[in-house]
Amino acid sequence: MVTKVASERQGIQSVEVGFRLLKVLAATNRPMMLRDIAKGAGMPAAKAHRYMVSFLRIGIVEQDASSGRYDLGAYALELGLSGLGRLDPVRLAGPILDSLCEEIQETVGLAVWGTYGATIVRIVDAGAPITITVRPGTVLPLYKSATGRAFAAFHRSPFMKKMLDEELRSISESSSTAITTVRRQLEKTLTEFRTRGIARATGSLTPGINGFSAPVYDHSGSMVAAITSLGAVGEFNVEWDSPVAKAMQEAALALSHRLGFGSIKE
């Protein structure tokens, strides 16, 4: 991601040109011949060769002695792992949550899977007349909250399954409904969320409050957080194609990309 400040500064053009070759290698995800790398980067093979010689010297690419094909080298792996180790979803979410709150004019937050379940770690309050009593540290139920439902639909954890089973048993007993029925209803709901790519709740946790929650993924494709929005019933549009739902998914995808999601191709 190129920031506005970086784009306005004077740089070294040859470095930027050379990195076009590395982008081709990274995107292709397999060893390549020089002519194909050069073609993908839009430069003559002779020019590309000079760059590749320098990249070989520093170890960011390597070349197979028998086939002559190039691939990313050990130093590229070292850089990648170092970058991944610096990724912090809570820190990176800050500007994204601020922009989202400003765009949809609703309270938004970030949740992660903590020791006790789906835990709110950051809240940006829209300053609406109705106070929404969700604060950092709040642990939300899996069955009734939009955030919990997002984790139930998209996150994988043996501990989460145990927690969900306990909630389902409690709901079954309090509603005098067979647990198999409750479980079947939930699975139908979660299947819809997976199809839509986002979870929602309509006043089921807090009366008068609706919510959306979209999953955030890391470089491995695992859900690591959820971006949630909350608003008053009658003002908060919970239609699947609403502007709020679309903005939520775009924000979650933006944060996912910052965490490396989609950067590794199968």
Rosetta blueprint (number, residue, H / E / L):
1 M L
2 V L
3 T L
4 K H
5 V H
6 A H
7 S H
8 E H
9 R L
10 Q L
11 G L
12 I L
13 Q H
14 S H
15 V H
16 E H
17 V H
18 G H
19 F H
20 R H
21 L H
22 L H
23 K H
24 V H
25 L H
26 A H
27 A H
28 T H
29 N L
30 R L
31 P L
32 M E
33 M L
34 L H
35 R H
36 D H
37 I H
38 A H
39 K H
40 G H
41 A H
42 G L
43 M L
44 P L
45 A H
46 A H
47 K H
48 A H
49 H H
50 R H
51 Y H
52 M H
53 V H
54 S H
55 F H
56 L H
57 R H
58 I H
59 G L
60 I L
61 V E
62 E E
63 Q E
64 D L
65 A L
66 S L
67 S L
68 G L
69 R L
70 Y E
71 D E
72 L E
73 G L
74 A H
75 Y H
76 A H
77 L H
78 E H
79 L H
80 G H
81 L H
82 S H
83 G H
84 L H
85 G H
86 R L
87 L L
88 D L
89 P H
90 V H
91 R H
92 L H
93 A H
94 G H
95 P H
96 I H
97 L H
98 D H
99 S H
100 L H
101 C H
102 E H
103 E H
104 I H
105 Q L
106 E L
107 T E
108 V E
109 G E
110 L E
111 A E
112 V E
113 W E
114 G E
115 T L
116 Y L
117 G E
118 A E
119 T E
120 I E
121 V E
122 R E
123 I E
124 V E
125 D L
126 A L
127 G L
128 A L
129 P L
130 I L
131 T L
132 I L
133 T L
134 V L
135 R L
136 P L
137 G L
138 T L
139 V E
140 L E
141 P L
142 L L
143 Y L
144 K L
145 S L
146 A H
147 T H
148 G H
149 R H
150 A H
151 F H
152 A H
153 A H
154 F H
155 H L
156 R L
157 S L
158 P H
159 F H
160 M H
161 K H
162 K H
163 M H
164 L H
165 D H
166 E H
167 E H
168 L H
169 R H
170 S H
171 I H
172 S H
173 E H
174 S H
175 S H
176 S L
177 T L
178 A L
179 I H
180 T H
181 T H
182 V H
183 R H
184 R H
185 Q H
186 L H
187 E H
188 K H
189 T H
190 L H
191 T H
192 E H
193 F H
194 R H
195 T H
196 R H
197 G L
198 I L
199 A E
200 R E
201 A E
202 T E
203 G L
204 S L
205 L L
206 T L
207 P L
208 G L
209 I E
210 N E
211 G E
212 F E
213 S E
214 A E
215 P E
216 V E
217 Y E
218 D L
219 H L
220 S L
221 G L
222 S L
223 M E
224 V E
225 A E
226 A E
227 I E
228 T E
229 S E
230 L E
231 G E
232 A E
233 V L
234 G L
235 E L
236 F L
237 N L
238 V L
239 E L
240 W L
241 D L
242 S L
243 P H
244 V H
245 A H
246 K H
247 A H
248 M H
249 Q H
250 E H
251 A H
252 A H
253 L H
254 A H
255 L H
256 S H
257 H H
258 R H
259 L L
260 G L
261 F L
262 G L
263 S L
264 I L
265 K L
266 E L
